[in-house]
């Protein structure tokens, strides 16, 4: 994910995990900073669940919760085709 401001993105990703039903609290999620690109930082979050048959729903919920946390912090998730908005971040609607 790319962010439009300096941000500890791994922290927000872990916070999104705590909001996601179906994920285990222990072991703690592992958030890795995988790469520094020209326009973004690539993170990987590793979490654990007891319901592998529900992984599609759990992953969808996790992604939605991570996006919500970034929005709450006022951090815009971007891709390399976007440019920062001069009027402030363009956040997703809930």
C-alpha positions as CSV (number, residue, x, y, z in Angstrom):
1,X,0.0,0.0,0.0
2,X,1.2,3.5,-0.6
3,X,0.3,6.3,1.9
4,X,0.0,10.0,1.2
5,X,1.7,10.9,4.5
6,X,4.5,9.6,6.7
7,X,2.7,6.9,8.7
8,X,3.5,3.8,10.7
9,X,1.4,1.7,8.3
10,X,2.2,-1.5,10.1
11,X,0.6,-0.1,13.3
12,X,-2.6,0.7,11.6
13,X,-2.7,-2.7,9.9
14,X,-2.3,-4.4,13.3
15,X,-5.0,-2.2,14.8
16,X,-7.3,-3.3,11.9
17,X,-6.6,-6.9,12.9
18,X,-8.0,-6.3,16.4
19,X,-11.3,-5.3,14.9
20,X,-11.7,-8.4,12.8
21,X,-13.8,-11.2,14.1
22,X,-12.5,-14.7,13.5
23,X,-8.8,-13.9,14.0
24,X,-6.8,-15.1,17.0
25,X,-5.2,-12.7,19.4
26,X,-2.2,-15.0,20.0
27,X,0.2,-15.3,18.4
28,X,0.4,-11.6,17.8
29,X,0.0,-10.5,14.1
30,X,3.3,-10.1,12.3
31,X,3.5,-7.0,10.1
32,X,6.5,-6.9,7.8
33,X,7.7,-4.0,5.7
34,X,8.5,-5.9,2.5
35,X,9.7,-3.2,0.1
36,X,10.3,0.5,-0.4
37,X,9.0,1.4,-3.8
38,X,9.3,4.7,-5.7
39,X,5.8,5.8,-4.5
40,X,4.8,3.3,-1.8
41,X,5.8,1.1,1.0
42,X,4.8,-2.6,0.7
43,X,3.5,-4.3,3.9
44,X,2.6,-7.9,4.6
45,X,0.4,-8.8,7.6
46,X,0.4,-12.3,8.9
47,X,-2.5,-13.2,11.2
48,X,-3.9,-16.5,12.5
49,X,-7.4,-17.9,12.6
50,X,-9.2,-21.0,13.8
51,X,-11.7,-21.0,10.9
52,X,-9.7,-21.7,7.6
53,X,-13.0,-22.4,5.8
54,X,-14.0,-18.7,6.5
55,X,-10.8,-17.2,5.1
56,X,-12.4,-15.3,2.2
57,X,-14.8,-13.5,4.6
58,X,-12.1,-12.9,7.2
59,X,-9.7,-11.5,4.6
60,X,-12.4,-9.2,3.3
61,X,-13.3,-8.0,6.8
62,X,-9.6,-7.5,7.6
63,X,-9.0,-5.4,4.5
64,X,-12.1,-3.3,5.3
65,X,-11.0,-2.8,8.9
66,X,-7.5,-1.8,7.9
67,X,-8.8,0.7,5.4
68,X,-11.2,2.1,8.1
69,X,-8.3,2.6,10.5
70,X,-6.2,4.4,7.9
71,X,-9.2,6.7,7.2
72,X,-9.6,7.4,11.0
73,X,-5.9,8.5,11.1
74,X,-6.5,10.7,8.0
75,X,-4.1,8.6,5.9
76,X,-4.9,8.1,2.3
77,X,-4.0,4.8,0.8
78,X,-2.8,5.4,-2.8
79,X,-1.4,3.5,-5.7
80,X,1.4,4.6,-8.1
81,X,-1.2,6.1,-10.5
82,X,-2.5,8.6,-8.0
83,X,-1.1,11.9,-7.0
84,X,-1.7,13.5,-3.6
85,X,-4.7,15.8,-3.5
86,X,-3.6,19.4,-2.8
87,X,-6.8,19.9,-0.8
88,X,-6.0,17.0,1.6
89,X,-6.4,13.3,1.6
90,X,-9.2,11.7,-0.4
91,X,-10.5,9.1,2.0
92,X,-12.8,6.2,1.4
93,X,-16.4,6.4,2.5
94,X,-17.7,3.8,5.0
